[in-house]
Amino acid sequence: MDQLPLVFTVLFMLLGPIKLIPVFAAATQGADLPFKRTVAVRGATIASLLCVFVALAGARMMANYRISIDAVRIGGGLVLLLSALQATFSRVQSERENAGSTNATQLAASPVAVPGIVPPAGVAALLIFTLLTPSFPGMQGALALCLVVVMALDFLVMYFSDLVARTPGLGLVLTVLGSVLVFVQICLAIQMMLVGLHQVSS
């Protein structure tokens, strides 16, 4: 599976646990452990179902609207770029609605599953990989495997969120790693748009 490292890197950046940790912590602030774990189970389930739906139905939807792979590359690259720039320059909101005033399913659906786990940039990446599947023999297996691994990591981070929060130095490491991944995301977005524009002009 030659595509495995690239697929995993992109999905880990866009659907992975690094950006999910602050979202989940803010959404469940003040809640007890059983409530947090209920949100974790339901959020991971909803997000996984959404990813499977996009992966299975995405190619058919693009075909119905006669959208080319090059258009998806350019559009997806633009979404990735905007997402990375927003992550770079936006301020994290410190105030969230109290978890006690919202039930677990509502929190699991939003903001945990969407956009915490599955943001628009993640949907764009899934669509691109799905449309590239016929051109790259190992893409389908790599995509399925990476989705399973990333969703499992998201679930574990949420389920053991209290332990993650108490781990010394982990926050600093995740912040640095997140900054690196944002830069990589910007580079991938520009590369994706360049490939799409080259294919259209040639």
Backbone as CSV, one residue per row, in Angstrom:
resi,resn,N_x,N_y,N_z,CA_x,CA_y,CA_z,C_x,C_y,C_z
1,MET,0.845,-1.195,0.000,0.000,0.000,0.000,0.888,1.256,0.000
2,ASP,1.266,1.706,-1.182,2.143,2.865,-1.294,1.467,4.143,-0.805
3,GLN,0.135,4.161,-0.862,-0.594,5.371,-0.481,-0.858,5.467,1.017
4,LEU,-0.522,4.410,1.753,-0.872,4.358,3.175,-0.310,5.524,3.985
5,PRO,0.991,5.862,3.863,1.510,6.987,4.670,0.810,8.312,4.378
6,LEU,0.565,8.596,3.090,-0.092,9.855,2.734,-1.520,9.896,3.254
7,VAL,-2.262,8.815,3.031,-3.662,8.771,3.472,-3.751,8.915,4.983
8,PHE,-2.877,8.200,5.710,-2.930,8.284,7.171,-2.577,9.682,7.654
9,THR,-1.554,10.290,7.052,-1.144,11.632,7.477,-2.276,12.633,7.294
10,VAL,-2.928,12.593,6.132,-4.009,13.541,5.855,-5.187,13.304,6.789
11,LEU,-5.594,12.042,6.949,-6.744,11.761,7.810,-6.424,12.041,9.270
12,PHE,-5.188,11.793,9.686,-4.807,12.090,11.064,-4.847,13.593,11.321
13,MET,-4.427,14.380,10.326,-4.458,15.835,10.467,-5.888,16.346,10.568
14,LEU,-6.762,15.813,9.702,-8.099,16.392,9.555,-9.158,15.736,10.434
15,LEU,-9.016,14.439,10.696,-10.020,13.718,11.476,-9.485,13.213,12.806
16,GLY,-8.196,13.434,13.061,-7.533,12.826,14.207,-7.748,13.524,15.539
17,PRO,-7.110,12.999,16.583,-7.405,13.426,17.954,-6.776,14.739,18.401
18,ILE,-5.776,15.246,17.678,-5.076,16.441,18.164,-6.019,17.629,18.293
19,LYS,-6.793,17.894,17.244,-7.725,19.020,17.295,-8.998,18.680,18.071
20,LEU,-9.229,17.383,18.297,-10.436,16.951,18.993,-10.345,17.163,20.497
21,ILE,-9.143,17.046,21.050,-8.984,17.109,22.505,-9.574,18.391,23.108
22,PRO,-9.206,19.592,22.609,-9.801,20.802,23.209,-11.304,20.914,22.970
23,VAL,-11.775,20.424,21.814,-13.210,20.468,21.526,-13.976,19.612,22.520
24,PHE,-13.506,18.397,22.741,-14.189,17.480,23.658,-14.105,17.988,25.093
25,ALA,-12.950,18.514,25.479,-12.793,19.026,26.840,-13.739,20.188,27.110
26,ALA,-13.868,21.093,26.143,-14.758,22.238,26.317,-16.221,21.809,26.320
27,ALA,-16.576,20.855,25.451,-17.971,20.422,25.343,-18.441,19.689,26.586
28,THR,-17.527,18.973,27.257,-17.918,18.173,28.425,-17.402,18.760,29.733
29,GLN,-17.031,20.022,29.702,-16.494,20.661,30.912,-17.518,20.624,32.042
30,GLY,-17.096,20.148,33.207,-17.979,20.082,34.371,-18.809,18.823,34.449
31,ALA,-18.751,17.974,33.427,-19.542,16.742,33.434,-18.789,15.637,34.172
32,ASP,-19.535,14.628,34.653,-18.878,13.517,35.331,-18.350,12.512,34.308
33,LEU,-17.559,11.560,34.767,-16.882,10.614,33.880,-17.852,9.745,33.074
34,PRO,-18.919,9.190,33.686,-19.854,8.385,32.874,-20.488,9.181,31.728
35,PHE,-20.821,10.450,31.983,-21.398,11.284,30.930,-20.389,11.493,29.814
36,LYS,-19.136,11.786,30.182,-18.097,11.999,29.168,-17.910,10.760,28.313
37,ARG,-17.928,9.602,28.940,-17.704,8.364,28.187,-18.903,8.023,27.304
38,THR,-20.082,8.401,27.741,-21.260,8.219,26.880,-21.146,9.102,25.644
39,VAL,-20.738,10.349,25.843,-20.530,11.263,24.717,-19.442,10.716,23.793
40,ALA,-18.392,10.143,24.376,-17.291,9.598,23.582,-17.775,8.457,22.690
41,VAL,-18.532,7.541,23.253,-19.029,6.394,22.476,-19.956,6.859,21.362
42,ARG,-20.888,7.727,21.694,-21.848,8.182,20.690,-21.195,9.082,19.645
43,GLY,-20.281,9.946,20.080,-19.593,10.818,19.134,-18.765,10.039,18.141
44,ALA,-18.011,9.043,18.635,-17.197,8.215,17.744,-18.077,7.420,16.778
45,THR,-19.215,6.944,17.262,-20.125,6.174,16.406,-20.709,7.048,15.303
46,ILE,-21.191,8.229,15.672,-21.778,9.136,14.682,-20.737,9.552,13.648
47,ALA,-19.546,9.903,14.110,-18.488,10.323,13.194,-18.095,9.195,12.244
48,SER,-17.995,7.980,12.760,-17.629,6.837,11.919,-18.679,6.588,10.850
49,LEU,-19.944,6.669,11.232,-21.027,6.474,10.255,-21.004,7.558,9.181
50,LEU,-20.725,8.789,9.575,-20.630,9.881,8.599,-19.487,9.639,7.618
51,CYS,-18.343,9.200,8.129,-17.201,8.935,7.254,-17.492,7.809,6.277
52,VAL,-18.129,6.759,6.760,-18.492,5.641,5.881,-19.463,6.109,4.808
53,PHE,-20.435,6.939,5.193,-21.403,7.453,4.218,-20.709,8.266,3.144
54,VAL,-19.805,9.163,3.546,-19.092,9.988,2.567,-18.240,9.123,1.644
55,ALA,-17.541,8.135,2.234,-16.674,7.275,1.435,-17.469,6.430,0.440
56,LEU,-18.652,5.974,0.846,-19.455,5.110,-0.028,-20.279,5.903,-1.038
57,ALA,-20.825,7.031,-0.599,-21.737,7.781,-1.473,-21.075,8.942,-2.194
58,GLY,-19.852,9.296,-1.777,-19.208,10.479,-2.347,-18.991,10.400,-3.839
59,ALA,-18.450,9.281,-4.327,-18.165,9.145,-5.755,-19.448,9.225,-6.575
60,ARG,-20.511,8.589,-6.087,-21.789,8.631,-6.813,-22.350,10.047,-6.854
61,MET,-22.230,10.774,-5.741,-22.732,12.145,-5.711,-21.979,13.033,-6.689
62,MET,-20.646,12.885,-6.725,-19.853,13.680,-7.654,-20.192,13.344,-9.105
63,ALA,-20.433,12.050,-9.366,-20.790,11.625,-10.728,-22.153,12.174,-11.130
64,ASN,-23.092,12.193,-10.207,-24.432,12.706,-10.512,-24.399,14.176,-10.894
65,TYR,-23.507,14.932,-10.257,-23.387,16.358,-10.568,-22.316,16.632,-11.625
66,ARG,-21.726,15.542,-12.166,-20.702,15.642,-13.215,-19.532,16.531,-12.794
67,ILE,-19.100,16.324,-11.573,-17.959,17.067,-11.045,-16.702,16.243,-11.272
68,SER,-15.703,16.820,-11.925,-14.487,16.094,-12.257,-13.567,15.986,-11.052
69,ILE,-12.623,15.045,-11.138,-11.653,14.874,-10.064,-10.779,16.112,-9.917
70,ASP,-10.511,16.807,-11.041,-9.689,18.019,-10.967,-10.424,19.133,-10.221
71,ALA,-11.725,19.237,-10.449,-12.518,20.224,-9.714,-12.533,19.900,-8.228
72,VAL,-12.611,18.602,-7.908,-12.587,18.188,-6.503,-11.227,18.488,-5.880
73,ARG,-10.147,18.268,-6.658,-8.811,18.593,-6.155,-8.698,20.082,-5.815
74,ILE,-9.148,20.921,-6.737,-9.029,22.370,-6.524,-9.923,22.816,-5.368
75,GLY,-11.183,22.358,-5.398,-12.104,22.727,-4.329,-11.667,22.176,-2.982
76,GLY,-11.229,20.910,-2.974,-10.753,20.311,-1.727,-9.514,21.000,-1.203
77,GLY,-8.605,21.363,-2.118,-7.407,22.080,-1.703,-7.734,23.424,-1.088
78,LEU,-8.725,24.098,-1.659,-9.137,25.391,-1.121,-9.726,25.241,0.281
79,VAL,-10.545,24.201,0.471,-11.132,23.955,1.790,-10.043,23.623,2.809
80,LEU,-9.075,22.794,2.398,-7.967,22.456,3.291,-7.167,23.700,3.672
81,LEU,-6.938,24.563,2.682,-6.163,25.778,2.937,-6.896,26.702,3.897
82,LEU,-8.176,26.922,3.651,-8.958,27.792,4.529,-9.032,27.232,5.943
83,SER,-9.176,25.900,6.040,-9.233,25.259,7.352,-7.926,25.450,8.114
84,ALA,-6.798,25.292,7.404,-5.500,25.464,8.050,-5.283,26.911,8.475
85,LEU,-5.670,27.851,7.619,-5.509,29.262,7.957,-6.394,29.646,9.142
86,GLN,-7.602,29.095,9.178,-8.489,29.373,10.307,-7.893,28.837,11.604
87,ALA,-7.320,27.621,11.536,-6.692,27.049,12.723,-5.484,27.870,13.167
88,THR,-4.815,28.516,12.219,-3.621,29.300,12.532,-3.964,30.636,13.173
89,PHE,-4.983,31.310,12.660,-5.232,32.688,13.073,-6.434,32.881,13.998
90,SER,-7.295,31.883,14.119,-8.472,32.069,14.961,-8.121,31.844,16.420
91,ARG,-8.893,32.433,17.283,-8.711,32.265,18.717,-9.660,31.189,19.208
92,VAL,-9.150,30.321,20.087,-9.980,29.268,20.656,-10.964,29.871,21.648
93,GLN,-12.219,29.521,21.512,-13.231,30.034,22.428,-13.121,29.297,23.752
94,SER,-12.979,30.049,24.821,-12.803,29.430,26.131,-14.122,29.142,26.822
95,GLU,-15.157,29.832,26.405,-16.440,29.661,27.061,-17.331,28.770,26.202
96,ARG,-17.868,27.724,26.824,-18.761,26.807,26.143,-20.018,26.635,26.976
97,GLU,-21.021,26.163,26.330,-22.260,25.869,27.051,-22.017,24.756,28.053
98,ASN,-22.600,24.861,29.204,-22.432,23.846,30.233,-22.952,22.511,29.737
99,ALA,-22.117,21.456,29.927,-22.509,20.126,29.443,-23.775,19.620,30.120
100,GLY,-24.015,20.079,31.331,-25.184,19.598,32.039,-26.491,20.048,31.432
101,SER,-26.497,21.100,30.630,-27.727,21.603,30.034,-28.025,20.969,28.683
102,THR,-27.153,20.076,28.213,-27.330,19.416,26.924,-27.171,17.924,27.123
103,ASN,-28.024,17.130,26.450,-27.896,15.692,26.638,-26.719,15.134,25.844
104,ALA,-26.365,13.890,26.147,-25.154,13.281,25.583,-25.221,13.145,24.068
105,THR,-26.384,12.810,23.552,-26.512,12.618,22.107,-26.335,13.928,21.356
106,GLN,-26.887,15.009,21.903,-26.734,16.315,21.262,-25.268,16.739,21.228
107,LEU,-24.578,16.564,22.341,-23.159,16.912,22.376,-22.345,16.001,21.461
108,ALA,-22.708,14.723,21.419,-21.979,13.781,20.575,-22.107,14.144,19.102
109,ALA,-23.312,14.593,18.708,-23.533,14.966,17.313,-22.835,16.275,16.977
110,SER,-22.993,17.268,17.860,-22.377,18.576,17.657,-22.145,19.221,19.025
111,PRO,-20.922,19.577,19.325,-19.786,19.792,18.418,-18.793,18.643,18.302
112,VAL,-19.043,17.487,18.954,-18.014,16.448,18.986,-17.827,15.784,17.619
113,ALA,-18.916,15.160,17.097,-18.787,14.469,15.807,-18.572,15.457,14.667
114,VAL,-19.419,16.490,14.626,-19.319,17.542,13.606,-19.363,18.890,14.320
115,PRO,-18.340,19.716,14.206,-17.166,19.555,13.347,-15.925,19.034,14.067
116,GLY,-16.061,18.572,15.332,-14.892,18.164,16.088,-14.080,17.074,15.416
117,ILE,-14.762,15.974,15.057,-14.071,14.867,14.404,-14.117,15.003,12.886
118,VAL,-15.278,15.342,12.354,-15.464,15.396,10.892,-15.752,16.835,10.456
119,PRO,-14.723,17.641,10.231,-14.909,19.013,9.739,-15.090,19.002,8.219
120,PRO,-15.471,20.128,7.626,-15.602,20.186,6.161,-14.338,19.771,5.418
121,ALA,-13.172,20.135,5.960,-11.914,19.746,5.313,-11.748,18.231,5.314
122,GLY,-12.196,17.567,6.360,-12.127,16.111,6.410,-13.028,15.471,5.383
123,VAL,-14.219,16.031,5.202,-15.132,15.533,4.165,-14.503,15.691,2.788
124,ALA,-13.866,16.834,2.548,-13.204,17.072,1.261,-12.111,16.040,1.012
125,ALA,-11.316,15.733,2.025,-10.244,14.753,1.879,-10.803,13.368,1.579
126,LEU,-11.871,12.991,2.270,-12.492,11.688,2.013,-13.014,11.596,0.578
127,LEU,-13.629,12.668,0.087,-14.134,12.682,-1.280,-12.995,12.529,-2.287
128,ILE,-11.904,13.232,-2.055,-10.764,13.163,-2.968,-10.183,11.753,-2.994
129,PHE,-9.954,11.171,-1.831,-9.395,9.819,-1.781,-10.347,8.807,-2.425
130,THR,-11.642,8.995,-2.205,-12.620,8.086,-2.798,-12.593,8.161,-4.318
131,LEU,-12.504,9.367,-4.857,-12.486,9.531,-6.313,-11.172,9.056,-6.926
132,LEU,-10.097,9.054,-6.129,-8.807,8.578,-6.626,-8.676,7.056,-6.565
133,THR,-9.611,6.391,-5.903,-9.531,4.938,-5.722,-9.360,4.162,-7.027
134,PRO,-10.122,4.481,-8.108,-9.940,3.712,-9.351,-8.555,3.863,-9.973
135,SER,-7.892,4.979,-9.731,-6.586,5.236,-10.338,-5.429,4.645,-9.535
136,PHE,-5.646,4.346,-8.273,-4.591,3.813,-7.408,-5.099,2.525,-6.761
137,PRO,-4.566,1.364,-7.180,-5.077,0.070,-6.721,-5.127,-0.103,-5.207
138,GLY,-4.141,0.461,-4.483,-4.116,0.261,-3.039,-4.862,1.306,-2.240
139,MET,-5.484,2.261,-2.923,-6.099,3.383,-2.220,-7.286,2.953,-1.363
140,GLN,-8.117,2.072,-1.866,-9.318,1.688,-1.128,-8.969,1.005,0.195
141,GLY,-8.023,0.065,0.150,-7.614,-0.607,1.380,-6.946,0.332,2.353
142,ALA,-6.095,1.230,1.825,-5.412,2.200,2.683,-6.415,3.130,3.354
143,LEU,-7.410,3.569,2.588,-8.424,4.471,3.131,-9.229,3.794,4.231
144,ALA,-9.644,2.556,3.999,-10.425,1.825,5.003,-9.620,1.608,6.282
145,LEU,-8.370,1.178,6.126,-7.525,0.912,7.292,-7.260,2.189,8.088
146,CYS,-6.935,3.262,7.385,-6.630,4.528,8.067,-7.846,5.100,8.767
147,LEU,-9.004,4.959,8.170,-10.230,5.430,8.819,-10.481,4.687,10.122
148,VAL,-10.301,3.370,10.101,-10.508,2.566,11.307,-9.530,2.995,12.403
149,VAL,-8.264,3.164,12.048,-7.241,3.525,13.034,-7.502,4.913,13.608
150,VAL,-7.809,5.885,12.743,-8.017,7.259,13.209,-9.271,7.355,14.076
151,MET,-10.358,6.684,13.673,-11.567,6.708,14.494,-11.331,6.037,15.846
152,ALA,-10.519,4.974,15.866,-10.193,4.313,17.131,-9.382,5.236,18.032
153,LEU,-8.427,5.967,17.456,-7.641,6.923,18.241,-8.533,8.024,18.809
154,ASP,-9.454,8.529,17.993,-10.382,9.560,18.468,-11.201,9.047,19.651
155,PHE,-11.699,7.817,19.516,-12.504,7.240,20.591,-11.693,7.092,21.872
156,LEU,-10.476,6.582,21.757,-9.645,6.357,22.940,-9.301,7.673,23.631
157,VAL,-9.000,8.699,22.851,-8.666,9.999,23.432,-9.863,10.576,24.185
158,MET,-11.056,10.432,23.628,-12.250,10.934,24.314,-12.608,10.078,25.524
159,TYR,-12.531,8.765,25.377,-12.934,7.861,26.454,-12.039,8.012,27.675
160,PHE,-10.739,8.252,27.416,-9.788,8.428,28.509,-9.334,9.889,28.602
161,SER,-10.262,10.803,28.367,-9.930,12.231,28.322,-9.357,12.740,29.639
162,ASP,-9.854,12.236,30.760,-9.333,12.682,32.058,-7.876,12.281,32.230
163,LEU,-7.526,11.073,31.789,-6.143,10.618,31.875,-5.249,11.430,30.943
164,VAL,-5.761,11.726,29.749,-5.002,12.539,28.788,-4.729,13.918,29.369
165,ALA,-5.735,14.515,30.018,-5.582,15.860,30.578,-4.567,15.891,31.710
166,ARG,-4.409,14.770,32.410,-3.487,14.733,33.559,-2.061,14.340,33.171
167,THR,-1.838,13.970,31.930,-0.504,13.535,31.507,0.435,14.732,31.409
168,PRO,1.519,14.759,32.175,2.429,15.928,32.176,3.095,16.134,30.812
169,GLY,3.077,17.364,30.361,3.770,17.713,29.123,3.047,17.352,27.848
170,LEU,1.954,16.594,27.943,1.262,16.155,26.731,0.652,17.331,25.980
171,GLY,0.125,18.295,26.717,-0.482,19.461,26.074,0.514,20.223,25.223
172,LEU,1.730,20.404,25.748,2.772,21.120,25.009,3.173,20.347,23.751
173,VAL,3.335,19.037,23.892,3.707,18.203,22.746,2.637,18.271,21.663
174,LEU,1.382,18.185,22.064,0.284,18.222,21.103,0.194,19.584,20.419
175,THR,0.485,20.651,21.161,0.462,21.989,20.569,1.519,22.127,19.485
176,VAL,2.740,21.664,19.786,3.822,21.729,18.801,3.506,20.858,17.599
177,LEU,3.057,19.627,17.855,2.720,18.720,16.765,1.579,19.279,15.920
178,GLY,0.607,19.898,16.572,-0.498,20.506,15.844,-0.040,21.618,14.926
179,SER,0.908,22.423,15.384,1.451,23.503,14.549,2.158,22.949,13.320
180,VAL,2.922,21.874,13.511,3.607,21.238,12.384,2.595,20.687,11.379
181,LEU,1.559,20.027,11.881,0.563,19.430,10.997,-0.226,20.499,10.234
182,VAL,-0.452,21.648,10.860,-1.144,22.730,10.159,-0.306,23.211,8.973
183,PHE,1.011,23.331,9.178,1.887,23.738,8.076,1.884,22.697,6.964
184,VAL,1.941,21.425,7.348,1.884,20.353,6.349,0.556,20.408,5.589
185,GLN,-0.525,20.700,6.306,-1.839,20.797,5.666,-1.864,21.919,4.639
186,ILE,-1.255,23.056,4.962,-1.193,24.172,4.011,-0.424,23.760,2.760
187,CYS,0.689,23.078,2.942,1.490,22.626,1.794,0.718,21.631,0.943
188,LEU,0.032,20.692,1.587,-0.763,19.716,0.845,-1.896,20.392,0.082
189,ALA,-2.517,21.392,0.697,-3.615,22.102,0.032,-3.123,22.809,-1.226
190,ILE,-1.974,23.489,-1.111,-1.424,24.187,-2.273,-1.028,23.198,-3.357
191,GLN,-0.393,22.080,-2.955,0.002,21.056,-3.919,-1.210,20.472,-4.628
192,MET,-2.276,20.238,-3.883,-3.490,19.672,-4.457,-4.097,20.605,-5.504
193,MET,-4.129,21.892,-5.184,-4.675,22.862,-6.136,-3.783,22.998,-7.368
194,LEU,-2.474,22.942,-7.168,-1.554,23.028,-8.295,-1.720,21.854,-9.245
195,VAL,-1.886,20.649,-8.684,-2.103,19.467,-9.528,-3.400,19.588,-10.299
196,GLY,-4.463,20.034,-9.618,-5.737,20.204,-10.292,-5.675,21.235,-11.411
197,LEU,-5.024,22.365,-11.151,-4.908,23.416,-12.161,-4.037,22.951,-13.341
198,HIS,-2.994,22.174,-13.047,-2.144,21.658,-14.116,-2.912,20.695,-15.003
199,GLN,-3.718,19.823,-14.383,-4.491,18.860,-15.164,-5.538,19.572,-16.024
200,VAL,-6.132,20.623,-15.487,-7.157,21.345,-16.247,-6.532,22.078,-17.439
201,SER,-5.350,22.648,-17.229,-4.722,23.462,-18.289,-4.014,22.618,-19.355
202,SER,-3.728,21.352,-19.026,-2.982,20.525,-19.976,-3.907,19.816,-20.965
